[in-house]
Amino acid sequence: MKLFNSKNIIASLLTVLALCFTGCKKFTEKPYDNRIDLQFTEHYQQILVDAYPERQEMFTDILTDDFEYHANLAQASMTSYFLPIYLYKDEYPDNTYTNPDLAYREFFAKIYRSNIVINGVDGSTRGSAEFKAAVKGEALVLRAYCQFMLVNLFSKHYNEATAGTDLGIPIVTTVNEENVKSYTRATVKETYAQIEKDAAEGIALLQQGAVFATKNPYHFNMVSANAFMSRVMLYKGNWAEAIRYADAVILEKGRFVRDLATDLTVITANGIQIFTVKYMDPTTHPNILMNYYSSRNLGFLAPTGFTRSGFYVADFLTTLLPVTDLRNKLTYPVGTVIDRRVMVAKYETQPNNPNSAFRASYFSMEEVLLNRAEAVLRSTGGTVTEALKDLEVLRKARYTNYVALNPALFTNEALLTTVLLERRKEFIGEGLRWFDVKRLGIKVEHLIGRGEAPTATLMPNDLRTALQIPLKEQQGNPAIQLNPR
């Protein structure tokens, strides 16, 4: 992996910290790349403010069966940016919005910041052992998260039989002190081992420094770290561990989900534009970990977000949202009577202003409950009754005139189908479907017009589910191994 010039990154992190220092050093005594001389524990804590990645993986929604392209409702410039990705091409034009290249660079840039903290905070001053533990623990979990996103974007899905040979990602655990340094790729198995190691150490340190644990919804703490690991273990197929981590979240938070019926009253009272602002506001609904993105590039993270992009909810998916399903009201019609399509209004960039702030959740209680229900049904000894403890909490809050499911009418396999359907509907437009397509082996057909034959087809376990290493990375790091095609 080609790493960025440290000068550019660090200067953008904590310029204000320079005011904390007095005096000056001779030129020869300064760090060669003008990095700030971090001293205090709170300096490292502040680095973590800018170490949380934008959710650059949300472009993957256009790779799934949840969205379709509609040329009549797209700008030509947006088409050139995103249509190659939609058609599973390895090459695509540069843009300042979102694509695999931007995701690759974003997650590795945040690993760089995390590494500064992990490798330096223990030697800092003016911080107790507990304070340092809390800061380092957060950084370790954050690094694990970025590694996890990268391996699930640019590698095959975890398969125990092949993970020892499948290409993973470059594992970077030190702070690069060269302007350019190349890395080779570890295996998927090695990458997951590093993720689990970082997360386990991070959770232990967060527990040690619990008195300093943040309540801020934009930072990792014990609850969000456990939610993250419930996803890791679900994707890995370790059902017992997925349940254990989900149970840790439930023990702390209880079983609860968004009160969608109440949220939807905002649409009636104030309109869809105000609703999109409120929907992801952490003060108005429960989320476990949030992301905030101030659209500095006057762009957007989700190409499904508003009408100029050309990607809208797939016709088939709309049939899965009957009027009795409250999530039906999250769809927003666009176009004309002839060209009518729908988008999902969940973010401030939808549908009112593509240049507004962007809030999205990394992890939600809904995901934790669905992770647990799925893991229970797949595990040895798991029962329908146990899985319904999680599933029914969600369904009761999503359907009008709801009638509880009768456990006597379901086998584990039948209820698993229901769980996976609820998962698909609950997270429309939230950047999770692609990873389910990969791990569940779902066939996807992409059209470029209603009624036309598929232009591109993704088969179960298709090699293209491992996105190709971006061209810029190939050019800067010629030795990096490419994904097979």
N, C-alpha and C positions, 0 to 999 in steps of 0.2 A: 504494500500500500504506500502511496506517495503521501507523505504528511505535509501539512501546511507550514509556512514560515512562522516560527514561534512569535516573532515580533508582531506580526499582524494580528494574531489571535489574542495574545495577552494584552496588547494595547487596547483592544476593544472590550476587555473584560472589566477591568477595575482601575480606570484612570484616576478615579477619586482616591485610590489608595496612595498615590504618589504624594498627596497632601499630608499623609500621616508621617512622612519621614522628613527629617531635618538634616541639614548639612549636605555635603556632596562627596563623591569619591573621585579619585583620579580616573581618567579615561580607561587606563589599563586595568583598573580594579572592577569596572562595571561588567555585568554579564555580557557575553559576546553579542547577544542578540537583543539587548536592551530590555530583557524581561524584568518585571517589577520584582524587587527583592522582598518576597513575602516573609513576614516575621510572626505575626500573631495568629492565633487560632481563628479569630473572627475573620481574618483576611481569607483564609481557606473556605470558611463558611460562605463568604460572599461570592467566591468563585462559583459555587454551586448554583447560585441564582441564575447564571447564564449557562449552566451545564445541562439543562433540560431540553431535549430535542423538540423542534417543531415536528408535528405529526406528518412528516413527508411521505410516509407509507400510504397515506389515504388515496393516492392516485390509483392504488391497486383495485379499487372498486370497479374501474372500467375494464379490468381483466376478467371480471366475474360474470356469472349469469344473472346478476341483479340489475345490470344496466345495459342499455342498447344505444346505438348511435342513430341520430336523426339529423340528416344534413340540412333540412329546411329550417332548423332552429339552431344553426351554428354559424359562427363567424369563420371566415376562411383561415385566419391566422390561428385560431384555436384548433381547427381541423388539422393543420399541418403539424402542430405540436403534439396532439394526442392520438390521432387516428393510427399512426404506426404502433403505438403502445397497445391500443385496443386490439390490433390485429396481430399482436405477439411478435412484432419485429424487434430484432436486437439493436437496431440503429434508429435514432429518432432525432429531430432537430433540438438544438439547445433552446431553453426558455428560462425565464426567471421565476416561474410559477412552481411547478412540481414535475418530477419524473424520476426514473431510477437513479440517474447520476446525482441529482440533488439529494436524494435520500441517502445514497452511499456516502457522500461528503458530509452531510449533516450528522449522521450517526457517528462517524469516525471523529468528527470535530468535537463532539460531546464526550467521546471516550478520552480524547486528549485532555480536555478540561478535568474530567474525573481523575485521570492519572496524576495530574498536578496535585490534587488534593490527597489522593491515596498515598503518594510517595513523599509528600512533604509535611502533612499535618502533624505527624507524630513528633517532629522536631520543632514545632512551633512553640512560641511562648505565650504567656498570659491566657492560658486555657487549662482547665483541670483535666484529669484523665477521662472523666465522664464526658466532658464537652468534646474533647478530641475523638472519643469513641463514637459519639453521635454524628459528628461531621464525617468521619471516615466511613462509618457504616452507611450513611446516605450515599456517599460517593461510590462505594462498592456495589450497592444495589443498582445505582444508576448506570454504572459501567456494565453490569450484567444485563440490564434492560436493553441497552444499545447493542450489545453483542447479540442478544436474542433476536432483536428486530432484523439485524443484518443477516444472520444465518437463515432466518425464515424468508427473507427476500431473495437472497442470492445463492442459496443452496437448496438441495432437495429436502423434502420433509424428512424428519427424523424417522429412520427405519432401523431397528436394532440389528437386523441382518446385514445391512450395508453401511451403517453409519461410520464404521471403522475405515472405510475407503472412500466414501462420498466426500467431495470437496466442501469444506466449511469456509471460514473466513480467516483473514489474518488476525491473530490474537496479539493485541498490543497492550502491554501492561506497564510500560515505562514511558517516561517523557522524552520524546525525541529531541536530541540536541544537535541535530544536523538539519540543514535546510531541506534536504531530500534524503529519505531513507526508504529502501524497498523491503517489503515483507512478502513471504510466501504464505500460502493458505494452509491452515490446519485442516483436519478432517471434521466432519459434522460431530462425531463422537467427542473429539478433543474440545471442540467449541462448546458443546453442551456441558462437558465436565468443568470447563472454566466458568461458565455461567452459574452452574450450581455451586461451585466453590466460592465465587464472589458473593453470591446471594446469601449463602449460609453464613459466611464470615460477616457480611453486612448486617444481617438480621441479629446475629449475636451481639455485635457492637451497638446497634440501635437499642437493644434491650439493656445493655450495660450503661448506655448514656440516656436512658429513658427520661430522666429529669429534664434533659435538654431537647427531647423529641418535639418536633414542630407539630402544631395543629393546622398549619397552613395547608389548604387543599392543593397547593401547587408543588408540594415537596413530598418525597418518600418518607414514610414512617412505618411502624410495625404493621399496621393494618394494610397499607397499600403494598408493602413488600410481600406480605402473605398472599394478597390478591394476585400480584404478579406471578408468584411461584405456583399458584393454582393453575394459571394458564400454561406455564412452562411444563408442568407435569402432565397436564391434559394433552398437550401437543406431543409430548414424549411417549404417551401411552402408559404412564405410571399412575394407574387409577388410585391406588391407596394413598399415594403422596398428594395427588390432586385433591382428594377428599380431606386429607389432614390439613392442608394449607387453607382450603375453603372453610373448614370448621374453625380454624383460628380466627378468620375474619368474622364469621357468624358469632362466635363467642364474644367478640368485642362489640360488634355492631348490631347483632340480632338479624332476623330475616325481614327485610323491608325493601320496597322498590319505589320508584317514582309514582306519585299519585297523578297519573296521566289525565284522569277525568277533571281534576282541579286545574291542572296546567292548561288544558284546552279551553277553559273559560276565558283565558286571556285573548284567544283568537276572537271569540264572540264580542268581548268588551273592547279590545284595542286593535284588532287586526293582526294579520300574519306577520307583519314586519316587527311589531313589538314582541310578538310571541317568540320569534327566532332569537331575539336578544335575551329573553328570559329563559329559554329552554335549557341552555348550558350555563346559566348563572349559578355558581355554587352556593349562593345565599338562598336560592329558592328551591333547590332539590338536592337529593343525596347523591354525591359522587365520591368515589374513593380517592382518585387522583386526577387532577385536571391539568390541561395544557392551555396556556394563553399565548396567542400569537397576534402581535400588533402589525398589521400589514405594511411593513416598512417598504416593501418593493411594489406596493400598490397591486398586489397579486392575490393569489388564493392557493389553498392547499388541496382543495377537493375539486377536480374538474367536473364533477357532477353537481356543482353548487349552484349555478345560475344559468340563465338561458343562452349565454353566448358560447358555451362549451360544446353543446351538441349531444350530451350524454344524459339520458333520462331513465327512469325506472322501467325495467323490462315489462312488456305487456303481460307476460305470464305472472310475474310477481304481483301485479296489481290484482289479479284474480284471487290471490291468497289473502287479500285484505278485505273481507266483507264489511258491510256497514256496522255489524255488531262488534267488530274489532276496532277499538279506539285508535289504533295506529293508522287506520285508514285516513283519519283526519290530519295526519302529519303529511299527507301527500298534497301537493299544491299544483293545480293545473296550469299549464302554459301552452302557448300556441293558439291555433284557431280551431274551429269545429272540425275541419278536415285534418289538420295536423296536430290535434290535441295530444299532448304528452303530460306526464306528471314528474315532479321532482319531490324530494323529501326535504321538508323545511325543518332543519335542526340547528342550523348555525347562523350566525349573524351575517355571513356572506350570502345567505339564501333567504329570500329571493331579492332582497332590497338593495344591497350595496356590496359589490365584489371587493371594495377597498376598505371595508370596515374591519374591526377587530375580529379575531377568530378564537373561540373557546371550544375545546373538545375534551372529552374524558380519555385518559389512558386506561382507567379501570373503573368499572361500576359494580354496584351490588347485584344488578341484574346478571352481569357476566359471571360473578362468583357463584350465584345460585344455579345458573345453567351449567357451569363447569361441574359443580358438585353432582347435579342430577345426572348428567351424562356419565360421569365417572362411576357413580353408584350402579347405574344400569349395566355398565360394561365390566364391573368388577366381580370377582368370584364371591358369591354370597350376597350380592347386592339385590335389593328387593324393590318392587314397584312402589310399595307403601313408603319406603324410605326416600325414594326419588321424588315422590309426590309432595313431600314436605317442602321441597324447594320449588318445584314446578307450579304448584297451586298458588303460592304466594304471588308469582308473576301473573298467572292467568286470571286470577280474581281481580287484578288491577288493570287488566287490558280488555276485558269483554263486558258488554252490557248484558244485564239479565243472566249473569253467569251461573251455570250449573256445574258443580264440582265433578271431576272425573271419578268414575267408579273403579277402584283398583282391581276388582274382580274381573273386569272386562279387558284387562291388559296383560300381555306378556312383557318381559323386559324389552324384547326387540320391538314390539309395537309401540310401547311408550317412548323408546329411544327415538323412533321416527317423529313423534310429537315434540320431543325435546329439541331435536335438530331443526324442525320447522319453526318453533318458537324462537330459537336462536337466530335463524335467518331473518325473521320478521322484526325482531327486537332491534337488530343492529344494522338495518338498512342504512347505507350511507355513512357508516361509522368506521370503515376500514378494516373490518374483521372477516368479511366473507371470503376474501382471497385465500386466507390461511385455512379456512374450512374446505374450500375447493381443493387445496393441495392435500390436506391430511385425510379427507374423506374420499379422494379419488373421484371427483365429480367431472363429468364431461360438460364442456361449455362450447356452445356454438354462437358465433358473433355474426350478425347481419349488418349491412350498411343501408338497409331499407326494409320497411315492412313488406312481408310477403315474398322477399327474395330468398334465394338459396344462401346458406352460410358462406361467408367469405373466408372465415378462419374458424378452425375447430381445434379445441384443446382436449386431448384425450386424457383419461385417468392416468396419473403418474407420468404425464408428458414431460420430456426433458425441459421444455420451456417454462415449467413451473419454477425452475431455478432461473431467475432473471440473470441475463448475461452481465458480467463485470463491465461497468461503463467504459466507453471509449476513452475518456480522459484518463481514467485509471490505467488502462492498457498502455496508453502513450507514455504516461509518467512512470510506469512500473512494468516494463516489457517482460519481466520474468514471471509475472503473476499468471497462474494457471487459469485458463478460461473454462467455462462450463461446457460440457459436451453438447453437441446438437445433432 
